[in-house]
Amino acid sequence: MRDGGKENQIVGIGNRRLFYGGEDVNGKISVKRVIPID
């Protein structure tokens, strides 16, 4: 599994949440963490 250093980018913002993630080995965007915003 390659690590291109893209695991900490914000892939989406919605419903008072930040979606952090990156690309998996197939180049698809996967969400790793969801951070709520107050």
N, CA, C and O atoms as a MOPAC input file, in Angstrom:
PM7 MOZYME 1SCF
protein

 N      0.84600 1    -1.19500 1     0.00000 1
 C      0.00000 1     0.00000 1     0.00000 1
 C      0.87900 1     1.24200 1     0.00000 1
 O      1.74000 1     1.40500 1     0.86400 1
 N      0.65700 1     2.10000 1    -0.96000 1
 C      1.49300 1     3.28700 1    -1.05800 1
 C      0.93900 1     4.40300 1    -0.18000 1
 O     -0.26000 1     4.46900 1     0.09100 1
 N      1.83000 1     5.26800 1     0.25200 1
 C      1.41600 1     6.41200 1     1.05100 1
 C      1.92800 1     7.65900 1     0.35100 1
 O      3.10700 1     8.00400 1     0.44100 1
 N      1.02400 1     8.32400 1    -0.34400 1
 C      1.43500 1     9.49200 1    -1.10300 1
 C      1.35900 1    10.78400 1    -0.31100 1
 O      1.55600 1    11.86800 1    -0.86000 1
 N      1.07100 1    10.66900 1     0.99100 1
 C      0.99500 1    11.85800 1     1.81800 1
 C     -0.28700 1    12.63500 1     1.63700 1
 O     -0.35300 1    13.81600 1     1.97900 1
 N     -1.32000 1    11.97800 1     1.09500 1
 C     -2.57600 1    12.67600 1     0.84600 1
 C     -3.64300 1    12.30300 1     1.86700 1
 O     -4.82100 1    12.59800 1     1.66900 1
 N     -3.24200 1    11.65900 1     2.95000 1
 C     -4.22000 1    11.13200 1     3.89200 1
 C     -4.82000 1    12.21600 1     4.78400 1
 O     -5.80200 1    11.97100 1     5.48400 1
 N     -4.23600 1    13.40800 1     4.76100 1
 C     -4.69900 1    14.45000 1     5.68000 1
 C     -5.33500 1    15.62900 1     4.96900 1
 O     -5.39500 1    16.72500 1     5.52500 1
 N     -5.80500 1    15.42600 1     3.76500 1
 C     -6.44400 1    16.54800 1     3.09000 1
 C     -7.93600 1    16.53000 1     3.36500 1
 O     -8.52900 1    15.48800 1     3.64500 1
 N     -8.52400 1    17.71300 1     3.27700 1
 C     -9.97200 1    17.81700 1     3.46500 1
 C    -10.64200 1    17.42200 1     2.15600 1
 O    -10.43300 1    18.04800 1     1.11700 1
 N    -11.45200 1    16.37200 1     2.23100 1
 C    -12.08600 1    15.88400 1     1.01100 1
 C    -13.52800 1    16.35100 1     0.89800 1
 O    -14.14700 1    16.22100 1    -0.15900 1
 N    -14.06600 1    16.89600 1     1.98800 1
 C    -15.43800 1    17.38100 1     1.89600 1
 C    -15.82900 1    18.15900 1     3.13000 1
 O    -15.29700 1    17.93600 1     4.21800 1
 N    -16.76900 1    19.07900 1     2.94900 1
 C    -17.30200 1    19.85700 1     4.06000 1
 C    -18.82300 1    19.82100 1     3.94200 1
 O    -19.37600 1    20.15800 1     2.89600 1
 N    -19.50000 1    19.40900 1     5.02100 1
 C    -20.94800 1    19.36900 1     4.93900 1
 C    -21.58100 1    19.08200 1     6.28700 1
 O    -21.03500 1    18.33400 1     7.09700 1
 N    -22.72900 1    19.67800 1     6.51700 1
 C    -23.52600 1    19.43000 1     7.71500 1
 C    -22.71000 1    19.63200 1     8.98500 1
 O    -22.73900 1    18.80800 1     9.89900 1
 N    -21.97000 1    20.76500 1     9.02400 1
 C    -21.14100 1    21.13900 1    10.18100 1
 C    -20.09900 1    20.07400 1    10.49700 1
 O    -19.77600 1    19.83700 1    11.66100 1
 N    -19.57400 1    19.43500 1     9.45500 1
 C    -18.52000 1    18.44300 1     9.65000 1
 C    -17.42700 1    18.62800 1     8.60500 1
 O    -17.68600 1    19.02600 1     7.46900 1
 N    -16.20400 1    18.32800 1     9.01800 1
 C    -15.08300 1    18.28700 1     8.08700 1
 C    -14.75600 1    16.81900 1     7.80800 1
 O    -14.65000 1    16.01300 1     8.73300 1
 N    -14.59900 1    16.48600 1     6.54800 1
 C    -14.25100 1    15.12300 1     6.17600 1
 C    -12.78600 1    15.08700 1     5.74900 1
 O    -12.40700 1    15.63500 1     4.71400 1
 N    -11.97800 1    14.43200 1     6.56900 1
 C    -10.57000 1    14.26900 1     6.25200 1
 C    -10.35400 1    12.89700 1     5.64900 1
 O    -10.95500 1    11.91400 1     6.08200 1
 N     -9.48800 1    12.83800 1     4.64600 1
 C     -9.22400 1    11.55200 1     4.02800 1
 C     -8.14900 1    11.67800 1     2.97500 1
 O     -7.27700 1    12.54400 1     3.05000 1
 N     -8.22400 1    10.79900 1     1.99000 1
 C     -7.24600 1    10.81600 1     0.92400 1
 C     -7.61100 1     9.78400 1    -0.11600 1
 O     -8.70100 1     9.21000 1    -0.10400 1
 N     -6.66700 1     9.56200 1    -1.02000 1
 C     -6.90900 1     8.60000 1    -2.08400 1
 C     -6.41800 1     7.22000 1    -1.64900 1
 O     -5.34100 1     7.08200 1    -1.06800 1
 N     -7.23300 1     6.20200 1    -1.94200 1
 C     -6.76900 1     4.84600 1    -1.68400 1
 C     -5.94500 1     4.35000 1    -2.87900 1
 O     -5.61200 1     5.13100 1    -3.77100 1
 N     -5.62700 1     3.08300 1    -2.89400 1
 C     -4.73200 1     2.55900 1    -3.91700 1
 C     -5.36400 1     2.60800 1    -5.30500 1
 O     -4.65300 1     2.57700 1    -6.30900 1
 N     -6.68800 1     2.68300 1    -5.37000 1
 C     -7.38000 1     2.73900 1    -6.65900 1
 C     -7.61400 1     4.17000 1    -7.12900 1
 O     -8.19100 1     4.38800 1    -8.19400 1
 N     -7.16400 1     5.15400 1    -6.32900 1
 C     -7.33600 1     6.53800 1    -6.70700 1
 C     -8.69600 1     7.09400 1    -6.33500 1
 O     -9.04800 1     8.21200 1    -6.71200 1
 N     -9.46300 1     6.29800 1    -5.58700 1
 C    -10.77000 1     6.77500 1    -5.14600 1
 C    -10.62300 1     7.50800 1    -3.82300 1
 O     -9.75800 1     7.17900 1    -3.01200 1
 N    -11.47200 1     8.49900 1    -3.61400 1
 C    -11.41200 1     9.27500 1    -2.37500 1
 C    -12.07400 1     8.48600 1    -1.25600 1
 O    -13.22300 1     8.05900 1    -1.36900 1
 N    -11.32800 1     8.30200 1    -0.17800 1
 C    -11.88800 1     7.62000 1     0.98200 1
 C    -11.78400 1     8.53200 1     2.19300 1
 O    -10.78900 1     9.23400 1     2.37200 1
 N    -12.80900 1     8.51400 1     3.01200 1
 C    -12.84000 1     9.36200 1     4.19900 1
 C    -12.25200 1     8.59100 1     5.36800 1
 O    -12.70000 1     7.48800 1     5.68000 1
 N    -11.25700 1     9.16500 1     6.00900 1
 C    -10.60100 1     8.51500 1     7.13700 1
 C    -11.16800 1     8.99400 1     8.47100 1
 O    -11.34400 1     8.20700 1     9.40100 1
 N    -11.45100 1    10.28500 1     8.55200 1
 C    -11.93600 1    10.85700 1     9.81100 1
 C    -13.02000 1    11.86700 1     9.51700 1
 O    -13.00400 1    12.53200 1     8.48100 1
 N    -13.96200 1    11.97900 1    10.43700 1
 C    -14.98800 1    13.01300 1    10.36000 1
 C    -14.86900 1    13.86600 1    11.61300 1
 O    -14.96100 1    13.35400 1    12.72900 1
 N    -14.66600 1    15.16800 1    11.43000 1
 C    -14.45000 1    16.08000 1    12.54800 1
 C    -15.64300 1    17.01500 1    12.65700 1
 O    -15.89200 1    17.80600 1    11.74600 1
 N    -16.38500 1    16.93900 1    13.75500 1
 C    -17.53200 1    17.83700 1    13.91800 1
 C    -17.09200 1    19.26800 1    14.20700 1
 O    -16.06400 1    19.50000 1    14.84300 1
 N    -17.88000 1    20.21300 1    13.73200 1
 C    -17.60800 1    21.63300 1    13.96200 1
 C    -18.76200 1    22.20600 1    14.77300 1
 O    -19.92800 1    22.07400 1    14.39800 1
 N    -18.42600 1    22.83200 1    15.87100 1
 C    -19.46800 1    23.43900 1    16.70200 1
 C    -19.73200 1    24.86900 1    16.26000 1
 O    -20.57900 1    25.54800 1    16.84000 1

